Amino acid sequence: MGNLWEETAGEPALDAPPLQAEVEADLAIIGGGFTGAAAALWAAGQGARVVLLEAARIGHGGSGRNVGLVNAGLWLPPQDVMDTLGAEAGARLNAALAGAPELVFGLAERHGIACEPVRAGTLHCAHAPAGLAELRRRAGQLHAVGAPVRLIGAEDTAARTGASGLAGALHDPRAGTVQPLAYARGLARAARDRGALIHENAQVISLNKQNGSWHVRTAAGKAVAPRLLVATNAYHVPFPGMAVPRTARLSYFQLATAPLGAAEGAALLPGGEGCWDTGLVMTSFRRDASGRLILGAMGLPERGGRALHHGWARAKLARLFPALSGAAFDHAWSGWIAVTEDHVPRILRPARGALAVFGYSGRGIAPGTLFGQAAARALLDGNESALPITPVARYGESATLTRSLYYETGARLVHAWQRLRGA
Ligand SMILES: Cc1cc2nc3c(=O)[nH]c(=O)nc-3n(C[C@H](O)[C@H](O)[C@H](O)COP(=O)(O)OP(=O)(O)OC[C@H]3O[C@@H](n4cnc5c(N)ncnc54)[C@H](O)[C@@H]3O)c2cc1C
């Protein structure tokens, strides 16, 4: 019952060595998820000397655990982003993110990344008639910025998903799905092929700046570089020498069935879209290349939550797809999502020559790739103007623990209540 993506990744684990010497580079990167690996690939492609230090394995954090929805934007729709950041900054971020799925699928193609790319779009599904108002609001905002999204009715939604009880959906043809762990590994592998030094089991334990260079220490080695990118997001393991801001974290779990036979699987997502819904406690579902159905939702299956959340998921599967009621799940995993107060990611400039990127708030595949590339470029060129958002010198959030508890309490209450009603 482990992480499906570990079992099916078309890109093998890198099995990179820990750092056991002192190395010099132009750019040191801490964290081997989409952000760090995309940064390493971009910088190595420019001929820069790059060293990437990952505490565990490439994709150990959110990048190797996620749903695999490659979205064209943040969780917030475009006008909400502009209301939050201001019209000009919001429009700049929206425009950059609109093209980010193209960037992801383009990199996968260019570097031959075996990550099951499917460019069939996503369906944001109305979990109930009440969800349609939210979809109309989003469609209005997306149409206003020229996004080619389309609202479809309940009948079309049922035909495209094979699911029961959905009131409609918003199709975004720019989006799609990938096998996320394979995509993260593929970025790192391509970076290594271009000369980047990738080190796994290389947790950074301290950092300081001497004579204009960052000295980044692991248990057995040291990297020295004038430029530094911290890409540790929700999985940040603190080290002395730099305070990286905390955000709230929410847990998201997923369960996968065995590959479905032709009879039971034919009507389920025949077009291959990835789906999520408008529920207060969000649910997602998608297929993988082997024809499994993967169901996910907010919730922490540890600390006493497993029976509740997994029991809810079994009932939800039966309600959405009655033909699958009783089908067993044979993979189960979960991960932490870093959620900022306003759901907008941040780029922090903690000191000259350093950037930290975090807080994608559940939208990290395309944004992480884009932000990682852009951060590497800004650091190496010394020019921040091409960053998708303006870096801040200081950032702090209050009550992050309380907000984290609020998310999990809400997920437990909603799942308990829905279970009583048959999910
Ligand atoms: C369950 C789940 C579902 C999601 N679904 C989607 C989705 O469908 N679509 C989407 O776009 N986004 C999704 N997301 C969000 C997305 O996965 C993240 O935003 C993204 O992975 C962040 O990438 P990252 O590279 O910034 O961080 P991560 O992938 O979390 O990588 C950070 C890395 O830093 C390493 N690290 C931490 N501290 C240190 C240290 N001291 N020294 C060295 N290394 C260190 C960690 O080991 C980790 O590997 C989901 C997230 C989760 C958890």
The ligand as a MOL file (V3000), in Angstrom:
LIG
                    3D

  0  0  0     0  0            999 V3000
M  V30 BEGIN CTAB
M  V30 COUNTS 53 58 0 0 0
M  V30 BEGIN ATOM
M  V30 1 C -0.4950 15.1070 -2.2380 0
M  V30 2 C -0.2000 16.3020 -3.0690 0
M  V30 3 C -0.9390 16.5240 -4.2320 0
M  V30 4 C -0.5980 17.6050 -5.0640 0
M  V30 5 N -1.1970 17.6920 -6.2880 0
M  V30 6 C -0.7480 18.6190 -7.1740 0
M  V30 7 C -1.2120 18.6170 -8.5040 0
M  V30 8 O -1.9990 17.7730 -8.9100 0
M  V30 9 N -0.7700 19.5980 -9.3290 0
M  V30 10 C 0.1490 20.5150 -8.9330 0
M  V30 11 O 0.5260 21.3760 -9.7300 0
M  V30 12 N 0.6480 20.5090 -7.6720 0
M  V30 13 C 0.2330 19.5780 -6.7960 0
M  V30 14 N 0.7580 19.5380 -5.5450 0
M  V30 15 C 1.7540 20.5510 -5.1490 0
M  V30 16 C 3.1340 20.2260 -5.6700 0
M  V30 17 O 3.4140 18.8570 -5.5430 0
M  V30 18 C 4.1870 21.0360 -4.9150 0
M  V30 19 O 3.8370 22.3920 -4.9530 0
M  V30 20 C 5.5530 20.8580 -5.5350 0
M  V30 21 O 5.9180 19.5060 -5.5160 0
M  V30 22 C 6.5940 21.7030 -4.8370 0
M  V30 23 O 7.8210 21.3970 -5.4410 0
M  V30 24 P 9.1630 21.8810 -4.7860 0
M  V30 25 O 10.2620 21.4100 -5.6420 0
M  V30 26 O 9.0890 23.3350 -4.5260 0
M  V30 27 O 9.2010 21.1830 -3.3480 0
M  V30 28 P 9.2770 19.6280 -2.9720 0
M  V30 29 O 8.9210 18.7460 -4.0970 0
M  V30 30 O 8.5160 19.4490 -1.7090 0
M  V30 31 O 10.8210 19.4070 -2.7220 0
M  V30 32 C 11.4920 19.9490 -1.6350 0
M  V30 33 C 12.6950 19.0560 -1.3580 0
M  V30 34 O 13.5740 19.7230 -0.4580 0
M  V30 35 C 14.2250 18.7310 0.2910 0
M  V30 36 N 14.8030 19.3600 1.4920 0
M  V30 37 C 14.1570 19.9150 2.5250 0
M  V30 38 N 15.0200 20.3900 3.4400 0
M  V30 39 C 16.2570 20.1380 2.9700 0
M  V30 40 C 17.5660 20.3520 3.4660 0
M  V30 41 N 17.7770 20.9230 4.6640 0
M  V30 42 N 18.6290 19.9370 2.7220 0
M  V30 43 C 18.4450 19.3390 1.5070 0
M  V30 44 N 17.2090 19.0940 1.0040 0
M  V30 45 C 16.1310 19.4830 1.7200 0
M  V30 46 C 13.1300 17.7380 0.5940 0
M  V30 47 O 13.6500 16.4510 0.9490 0
M  V30 48 C 12.3260 17.7360 -0.7000 0
M  V30 49 O 12.6660 16.6710 -1.5580 0
M  V30 50 C 0.4300 18.5090 -4.6790 0
M  V30 51 C 1.1270 18.3050 -3.4850 0
M  V30 52 C 0.8400 17.1970 -2.7030 0
M  V30 53 C 1.6420 16.9760 -1.4640 0
M  V30 END ATOM
M  V30 BEGIN BOND
M  V30 1 1 1 2
M  V30 2 1 2 3
M  V30 3 2 2 52
M  V30 4 2 3 4
M  V30 5 1 4 5
M  V30 6 1 4 50
M  V30 7 2 5 6
M  V30 8 1 6 7
M  V30 9 1 6 13
M  V30 10 2 7 8
M  V30 11 1 7 9
M  V30 12 1 9 10
M  V30 13 2 10 11
M  V30 14 1 10 12
M  V30 15 2 12 13
M  V30 16 1 13 14
M  V30 17 1 14 15
M  V30 18 1 14 50
M  V30 19 1 15 16
M  V30 20 1 16 17
M  V30 21 1 16 18
M  V30 22 1 18 19
M  V30 23 1 18 20
M  V30 24 1 20 21
M  V30 25 1 20 22
M  V30 26 1 22 23
M  V30 27 1 23 24
M  V30 28 2 24 25
M  V30 29 1 24 26
M  V30 30 1 24 27
M  V30 31 1 27 28
M  V30 32 2 28 29
M  V30 33 1 28 30
M  V30 34 1 28 31
M  V30 35 1 31 32
M  V30 36 1 32 33
M  V30 37 1 33 34
M  V30 38 1 33 48
M  V30 39 1 34 35
M  V30 40 1 35 36
M  V30 41 1 35 46
M  V30 42 1 36 37
M  V30 43 1 36 45
M  V30 44 2 37 38
M  V30 45 1 38 39
M  V30 46 1 39 40
M  V30 47 2 39 45
M  V30 48 1 40 41
M  V30 49 2 40 42
M  V30 50 1 42 43
M  V30 51 2 43 44
M  V30 52 1 44 45
M  V30 53 1 46 47
M  V30 54 1 46 48
M  V30 55 1 48 49
M  V30 56 2 50 51
M  V30 57 1 51 52
M  V30 58 1 52 53
M  V30 END BOND
M  V30 END CTAB
M  END
